[in-house]
Amino acid sequence: MISREENARMTLTGAAMPAGKLMRLYWQPVALADELAGPRPVKAVRLMDQDLVLFRDEAGRLGLLDRDCPHRGADLAYGRREHGGLRCPFHGWLFDVEGKCLQMPAEPPDSRYCERIRQGAYPVRERNGVIFAYLGAGAPPAFPDFDCFIAPASHCFAFKGHMECNWLQALEVGIDPAHASFLHRFEEDESTETGYGRQFRAASIDSNIPMTTLLREYPRPKIDVEPAPFGLRLLTRRLLNERQTHLRVTNLLFPNAFVIPMSAEMTITQWHVPVDDGSNYWYAMFTSFGQPVDKDEMRRQRLELYELPDYKPRLNRANHWGYDSEEQRTRTFTGMGFDINVHDQWACESQGAIADRTREHLGTSDKAIIAYRRLLLRSIAQAEAGETPLMVLDAAAASGITGPAAMDAIGPTEGWEAYWPEVDRKRRSNASWAKSAA
């Protein structure tokens, strides 16, 4: 049972909050690189209850600054990008990507006041289309050698979407293996040949059975959760017969990401990043072990639901997530169309801005949720005690955190434990860029 105090410890991510202090020990996605395209690469962003401005200077360097000018608090998101930094339009103070004040043009020419002013600035790094920020104190951790970070740009596609709810309930959907048989159930199966770019429309590895069939007809999985160097590994089995078992391998990347399969050759690494306590963005990196990703098609599909420039969904609470009772009776379990992002949106947002976990009654199928919450609370306590939590990595440790493996596959009922690592090994051996998985 989760108490109100524990719920607050896990969900609130302001700078003074326990979970906020923990989350600031890690790199967090803050924008897509695409959002800085165009003639003025300056963007207001909000991350974990902090208002910031992200920009590229004329040399292409990324900067992330506190949004309020340290002079009199004017909004730097409206700043002029010039002369090696971002200039406040109010009095012309100019700041570079490190927060150093370069100019105070209204001050006397011999004034050295500029040397004493520093704007809050934060490290930023770009990885395969996602810009990450570090809001913590001291040096940031190293990036692990996850597949989505080391794959060539041609084999990775990044996208995002907005959700009107707390980050934790959104993340917990991604580490819940049981929900897919219900929330994402379709009463009809499409050809797996036309499922590119859409989750649960492909076939499992070593079969031609559509994932929609497997999820619909085998709704009672056996779930095993085990600790891993990166967080948690989830092994979900659906017994087909005495000889064959469907195996789904997914992963929790601590603290707020997961890796799941998309198709036989593609995986999804997805973060749920707090904007504030009542909203979050998901950032997904789609990584291919086979052919280069068709980025134009992937983007076209997702822009059918999400509107620019804020990546907010067209289907939401205001229009009941597109709910149709006749469709629910005859075609889908939810009655909310065939895009699983809408299903997840409803499941998360309908719990309220912050889910009241004191009212839950968890079952056996929730063992991954339970394991993650224990890990999260333990890590918050470690951070409070000044200890180093899981996945705060130095360069040596980061190079050993690879993969991880994620797949849907039809394997043997007896010997499945050896089957899935071999499937992963074969897939990686055919990808010139891939490392063996941790």
Secondary structure, 3 states (H helix, E strand, C coil): CCCHHHHHHHHCCCCCCHHHHHHCCCCEEEEEHHHHCCCCCEEEEEECCEEEEEEECCCCCEEEEECECCCCCCEHHHCEEECCEEECCCCCCEECCCCEEEECCCCCCCCCHHHHCECCECCEEEECCEEEECCCCCCCCCCCEEHHHHCCHHHEEEEEEEECCCHHHHHHHHCCCCCHHHHCCECCCCCHHHCCCCCCCCECECCCCEHHHHHHHCCCCEEEEEEECCEEEEEEEEECCCCEEEEEEEEEECCCEEEEECCCCEEEEEEEEEEECCEEEEEEEEEECCCCCCHHHHHHHHHCCEECCCCEECCCHHHHHHCCHHHHHHCECCCCCCCHHHHHHHHHHCCCCCCCHHHCCCCHHHHHHHHHHHHHHHHHHHHHCCCCCCCCCCHHHHHCCEECCCEEEEEECCCHHHHHHHHHHHHHHCCCCCCCCC
